[in-house]
Amino acid sequence: MTGYLCSLLNVSRSGYYSYLQAADSRLERIRSDAEAGELIKKAFERRGYKKGSRSIKMILEHEFGVIYNLKKIRRLMKKFNIVCTHRKPNPYKRMTKATLEHRTLPNPLQRDFKKGIPGLALLTDITYLPYGRSEMAYLSTILDASTGEILSHNISNRLTLDIATDTVDVLKKQKRLKLQKNAFIHSDQGSHYTSPIYQELLKKNGLGQSMSRRGNCWDNVPQESFFGHMKDHVDHRSCRSLQELKQEMNRYIRYYNNHRYQWGLKKMTPVQYRNHLLSAS
């Protein structure tokens, strides 16, 4: 009877018996996958922000003491439908065109972001954050190029010069990191950064200035990358007020600095990597 059914289904007898003998190992794999899938799901949802396979791998290693390779993590994410949204490429959005009295500056940074010296090369930019029914806010940040840490940020519902100057004021008041004597801020050629008032403020605070080439987003790519990841995770459109938006952004930046492990930072968080660099210097 077995031989007849196998021939009817075009299945070899040896293959059928091999399948029966492997039943226990299949059940063990199902059980193992289920356990690993639960761990991956916990890492995926850790601290309230969804993550991709590399972030999951780093969280499993750092916070759960479990080591899975990326192939296994991706297989189980697919199996259990654990999906992290991927950003669609956005065209680079330039700031308002500078007027004639504004002055652009050279680009000494030259994309040399990983200088290995915290508090030396700082990156800044502004992005938009729609919220409420039809409200618009703007986020200005200053990021340490060597560590990816957000050192200061400012949110406003106006795109006036003070959104950039206030971010510099917050930077000078922060106590987490002592800036290098030759520290400088790199930006695009937006009107905020070419403004004589902004440039004078940097000089007053002992900060140099560097600018991207015109219309070249790659000259400030770590800052652009932060904005992209932030918009993946922060549901700013659901915030009903500017204050609620500020609270949500404060929460995300604390998470980003202290708990978001990054592959390019030796699998450390920005704060851990900053302390690592300082202890090695």
C-alpha positions as a Python dict, from the first residue, in 0.01 Angstrom:
ca = {
    (1, 'M'): (0, 0, 0),
    (2, 'T'): (281, 241, 89),
    (3, 'G'): (458, 173, -239),
    (4, 'Y'): (134, 223, -434),
    (5, 'L'): (60, 559, -265),
    (6, 'C'): (417, 677, -318),
    (7, 'S'): (402, 594, -689),
    (8, 'L'): (60, 759, -714),
    (9, 'L'): (197, 1082, -561),
    (10, 'N'): (525, 1052, -749),
    (11, 'V'): (721, 1031, -421),
    (12, 'S'): (1010, 790, -366),
    (13, 'R'): (973, 532, -87),
    (14, 'S'): (1312, 628, 58),
    (15, 'G'): (1216, 994, 60),
    (16, 'Y'): (892, 913, 239),
    (17, 'Y'): (1068, 713, 512),
    (18, 'S'): (1336, 984, 548),
    (19, 'Y'): (1056, 1235, 601),
    (20, 'L'): (905, 1018, 876),
    (21, 'Q'): (1242, 971, 1048),
    (22, 'A'): (1305, 1349, 1049),
    (23, 'A'): (978, 1427, 1228),
    (24, 'D'): (1145, 1479, 1565),
    (25, 'S'): (1409, 1712, 1426),
    (26, 'R'): (1140, 1914, 1246),
    (27, 'L'): (945, 1953, 1568),
    (28, 'E'): (1263, 2060, 1748),
    (29, 'R'): (1333, 2321, 1483),
    (30, 'I'): (977, 2455, 1507),
    (31, 'R'): (1015, 2482, 1884),
    (32, 'S'): (1358, 2646, 1853),
    (33, 'D'): (1232, 2892, 1591),
    (34, 'A'): (938, 2983, 1814),
    (35, 'E'): (1166, 3058, 2110),
    (36, 'A'): (1409, 3258, 1896),
    (37, 'G'): (1118, 3438, 1732),
    (38, 'E'): (989, 3553, 2071),
    (39, 'L'): (1332, 3695, 2160),
    (40, 'I'): (1359, 3868, 1823),
    (41, 'K'): (1012, 4019, 1868),
    (42, 'K'): (1110, 4150, 2214),
    (43, 'A'): (1424, 4310, 2068),
    (44, 'F'): (1223, 4446, 1773),
    (45, 'E'): (982, 4624, 2012),
    (46, 'R'): (1246, 4715, 2274),
    (47, 'R'): (1192, 5064, 2419),
    (48, 'G'): (896, 5125, 2190),
    (49, 'Y'): (1075, 5171, 1857),
    (50, 'K'): (1073, 4918, 1571),
    (51, 'K'): (1410, 4801, 1443),
    (52, 'G'): (1578, 4630, 1150),
    (53, 'S'): (1777, 4306, 1161),
    (54, 'R'): (2113, 4467, 1246),
    (55, 'S'): (1967, 4668, 1534),
    (56, 'I'): (1793, 4353, 1660),
    (57, 'K'): (2122, 4161, 1648),
    (58, 'M'): (2300, 4428, 1855),
    (59, 'I'): (2019, 4447, 2113),
    (60, 'L'): (2016, 4067, 2148),
    (61, 'E'): (2392, 4069, 2211),
    (62, 'H'): (2406, 4372, 2444),
    (63, 'E'): (2085, 4336, 2642),
    (64, 'F'): (1981, 3969, 2617),
    (65, 'G'): (2322, 3800, 2598),
    (66, 'V'): (2212, 3606, 2287),
    (67, 'I'): (2408, 3581, 1962),
    (68, 'Y'): (2223, 3503, 1639),
    (69, 'N'): (2367, 3565, 1295),
    (70, 'L'): (2193, 3809, 1062),
    (71, 'K'): (2079, 3532, 825),
    (72, 'K'): (1886, 3361, 1107),
    (73, 'I'): (1735, 3686, 1232),
    (74, 'R'): (1617, 3782, 882),
    (75, 'R'): (1476, 3434, 821),
    (76, 'L'): (1275, 3443, 1143),
    (77, 'M'): (1161, 3801, 1086),
    (78, 'K'): (1020, 3687, 753),
    (79, 'K'): (870, 3370, 903),
    (80, 'F'): (691, 3553, 1185),
    (81, 'N'): (608, 3865, 978),
    (82, 'I'): (820, 4101, 1189),
    (83, 'V'): (844, 4397, 955),
    (84, 'C'): (1046, 4716, 992),
    (85, 'T'): (940, 4990, 752),
    (86, 'H'): (1208, 5107, 512),
    (87, 'R'): (1252, 5469, 427),
    (88, 'K'): (1181, 5576, 73),
    (89, 'P'): (1457, 5790, -76),
    (90, 'N'): (1382, 6157, -36),
    (91, 'P'): (1527, 6426, -262),
    (92, 'Y'): (1751, 6667, -76),
    (93, 'K'): (1547, 6968, 33),
    (94, 'R'): (1746, 7290, 27),
    (95, 'M'): (1689, 7577, 263),
    (96, 'T'): (1582, 7924, 144),
    (97, 'K'): (1826, 8067, -111),
    (98, 'A'): (2085, 8299, 48),
    (99, 'T'): (2061, 8668, -27),
    (100, 'L'): (2359, 8867, -154),
    (101, 'E'): (2480, 8981, 189),
    (102, 'H'): (2504, 8621, 306),
    (103, 'R'): (2841, 8452, 276),
    (104, 'T'): (2920, 8090, 196),
    (105, 'L'): (3234, 7925, 333),
    (106, 'P'): (3474, 7646, 229),
    (107, 'N'): (3423, 7279, 316),
    (108, 'P'): (3725, 7167, 524),
    (109, 'L'): (3530, 6866, 653),
    (110, 'Q'): (3534, 6698, 306),
    (111, 'R'): (3311, 6413, 430),
    (112, 'D'): (3577, 6307, 684),
    (113, 'F'): (3308, 6239, 942),
    (114, 'K'): (3480, 5971, 1152),
    (115, 'K'): (3761, 6178, 1295),
    (116, 'G'): (3765, 5977, 1617),
    (117, 'I'): (3767, 6294, 1828),
    (118, 'P'): (3442, 6376, 2009),
    (119, 'G'): (3350, 6742, 2017),
    (120, 'L'): (3554, 6840, 1710),
    (121, 'A'): (3344, 6813, 1391),
    (122, 'L'): (2977, 6897, 1451),
    (123, 'L'): (2699, 6872, 1191),
    (124, 'T'): (2381, 7077, 1184),
    (125, 'D'): (2066, 7095, 975),
    (126, 'I'): (1692, 7166, 995),
    (127, 'T'): (1402, 6940, 897),
    (128, 'Y'): (1025, 6981, 890),
    (129, 'L'): (781, 6797, 1120),
    (130, 'P'): (410, 6814, 1028),
    (131, 'Y'): (182, 6760, 1328),
    (132, 'G'): (-179, 6802, 1437),
    (133, 'R'): (-437, 6865, 1169),
    (134, 'S'): (-230, 7091, 946),
    (135, 'E'): (42, 7239, 1167),
    (136, 'M'): (411, 7251, 1079),
    (137, 'A'): (710, 7251, 1313),
    (138, 'Y'): (1083, 7252, 1242),
    (139, 'L'): (1360, 7059, 1415),
    (140, 'S'): (1716, 7192, 1429),
    (141, 'T'): (1989, 6961, 1558),
    (142, 'I'): (2365, 6959, 1614),
    (143, 'L'): (2522, 6614, 1584),
    (144, 'D'): (2876, 6502, 1671),
    (145, 'A'): (3020, 6359, 1349),
    (146, 'S'): (3257, 6123, 1530),
    (147, 'T'): (2996, 5956, 1752),
    (148, 'G'): (2656, 6030, 1599),
    (149, 'E'): (2540, 6177, 1932),
    (150, 'I'): (2283, 6456, 1919),
    (151, 'L'): (2441, 6726, 2135),
    (152, 'S'): (2164, 6985, 2106),
    (153, 'H'): (1830, 7029, 1940),
    (154, 'N'): (1557, 7289, 1913),
    (155, 'I'): (1197, 7272, 1789),
    (156, 'S'): (1000, 7572, 1671),
    (157, 'N'): (689, 7641, 1467),
    (158, 'R'): (875, 7921, 1288),
    (159, 'L'): (1154, 7883, 1034),
    (160, 'T'): (1324, 8205, 1143),
    (161, 'L'): (1693, 8255, 1216),
    (162, 'D'): (1654, 8195, 1590),
    (163, 'I'): (1580, 7824, 1536),
    (164, 'A'): (1948, 7788, 1434),
    (165, 'T'): (2098, 8040, 1678),
    (166, 'D'): (1906, 7893, 1973),
    (167, 'T'): (2043, 7548, 1885),
    (168, 'V'): (2396, 7688, 1917),
    (169, 'D'): (2305, 7842, 2254),
    (170, 'V'): (2180, 7502, 2375),
    (171, 'L'): (2504, 7342, 2251),
    (172, 'K'): (2719, 7579, 2456),
    (173, 'K'): (2512, 7511, 2769),
    (174, 'Q'): (2529, 7130, 2744),
    (175, 'K'): (2756, 6965, 3002),
    (176, 'R'): (2789, 6615, 2856),
    (177, 'L'): (3086, 6684, 2632),
    (178, 'K'): (3363, 6940, 2638),
    (179, 'L'): (3412, 7075, 2287),
    (180, 'Q'): (3759, 7083, 2134),
    (181, 'K'): (3932, 7421, 2108),
    (182, 'N'): (3924, 7397, 1728),
    (183, 'A'): (3567, 7264, 1711),
    (184, 'F'): (3364, 7367, 1407),
    (185, 'I'): (3006, 7331, 1282),
    (186, 'H'): (2936, 7197, 932),
    (187, 'S'): (2611, 7280, 751),
    (188, 'D'): (2459, 7325, 409),
    (189, 'Q'): (2445, 7667, 240),
    (190, 'G'): (2097, 7748, 373),
    (191, 'S'): (2021, 8110, 460),
    (192, 'H'): (2032, 8040, 834),
    (193, 'Y'): (2396, 7935, 816),
    (194, 'T'): (2513, 8199, 567),
    (195, 'S'): (2357, 8472, 782),
    (196, 'P'): (2609, 8724, 923),
    (197, 'I'): (2429, 8702, 1259),
    (198, 'Y'): (2472, 8323, 1273),
    (199, 'Q'): (2834, 8340, 1161),
    (200, 'E'): (2914, 8607, 1419),
    (201, 'L'): (2751, 8392, 1691),
    (202, 'L'): (2983, 8102, 1605),
    (203, 'K'): (3288, 8329, 1620),
    (204, 'K'): (3174, 8469, 1955),
    (205, 'N'): (3154, 8114, 2091),
    (206, 'G'): (3491, 8010, 1950),
    (207, 'L'): (3345, 7780, 1685),
    (208, 'G'): (3470, 7746, 1329),
    (209, 'Q'): (3239, 7692, 1033),
    (210, 'S'): (3231, 7460, 733),
    (211, 'M'): (2977, 7430, 452),
    (212, 'S'): (2870, 7164, 207),
    (213, 'R'): (2911, 7222, -162),
    (214, 'R'): (2606, 7373, -320),
    (215, 'G'): (2316, 7127, -347),
    (216, 'N'): (2526, 6830, -228),
    (217, 'C'): (2349, 6635, 48),
    (218, 'W'): (2631, 6378, 70),
    (219, 'D'): (2854, 6638, 240),
    (220, 'N'): (2626, 6620, 545),
    (221, 'V'): (2503, 6262, 519),
    (222, 'P'): (2516, 6156, 890),
    (223, 'Q'): (2281, 6442, 978),
    (224, 'E'): (2047, 6354, 691),
    (225, 'S'): (2057, 5990, 803),
    (226, 'F'): (1953, 6083, 1158),
    (227, 'F'): (1652, 6276, 1027),
    (228, 'G'): (1552, 5979, 811),
    (229, 'H'): (1569, 5726, 1096),
    (230, 'M'): (1391, 5967, 1332),
    (231, 'K'): (1099, 6006, 1091),
    (232, 'D'): (1078, 5627, 1064),
    (233, 'H'): (1023, 5597, 1438),
    (234, 'V'): (851, 5913, 1561),
    (235, 'D'): (484, 5945, 1471),
    (236, 'H'): (499, 6325, 1469),
    (237, 'R'): (178, 6360, 1269),
    (238, 'S'): (-25, 6216, 1557),
    (239, 'C'): (102, 6480, 1803),
    (240, 'R'): (-181, 6723, 1878),
    (241, 'S'): (26, 7018, 2003),
    (242, 'L'): (374, 7164, 1974),
    (243, 'Q'): (439, 7072, 2338),
    (244, 'E'): (343, 6710, 2275),
    (245, 'L'): (572, 6704, 1973),
    (246, 'K'): (860, 6842, 2181),
    (247, 'Q'): (806, 6574, 2445),
    (248, 'E'): (803, 6300, 2184),
    (249, 'M'): (1123, 6431, 2022),
    (250, 'N'): (1297, 6461, 2360),
    (251, 'R'): (1206, 6099, 2431),
    (252, 'Y'): (1334, 5978, 2095),
    (253, 'I'): (1664, 6168, 2117),
    (254, 'R'): (1730, 6024, 2466),
    (255, 'Y'): (1664, 5679, 2319),
    (256, 'Y'): (1882, 5748, 2013),
    (257, 'N'): (2178, 5872, 2216),
    (258, 'N'): (2165, 5617, 2496),
    (259, 'H'): (1999, 5301, 2367),
    (260, 'R'): (2019, 5278, 1986),
    (261, 'Y'): (2314, 5054, 1904),
    (262, 'Q'): (2481, 5134, 1572),
    (263, 'W'): (2669, 4894, 1349),
    (264, 'G'): (2921, 5160, 1246),
    (265, 'L'): (3004, 5250, 1608),
    (266, 'K'): (3144, 4906, 1698),
    (267, 'K'): (2788, 4804, 1792),
    (268, 'M'): (2774, 5070, 2065),
    (269, 'T'): (2529, 5351, 2129),
    (270, 'P'): (2648, 5706, 2050),
    (271, 'V'): (2708, 5779, 2421),
    (272, 'Q'): (2894, 5450, 2473),
    (273, 'Y'): (3108, 5519, 2166),
    (274, 'R'): (3182, 5874, 2283),
    (275, 'N'): (3302, 5741, 2619),
    (276, 'H'): (3502, 5470, 2440),
    (277, 'L'): (3683, 5730, 2227),
    (278, 'L'): (3751, 5956, 2526),
    (279, 'S'): (3891, 5670, 2736),
    (280, 'A'): (4120, 5563, 2449),
    (281, 'S'): (4260, 5913, 2391),
}
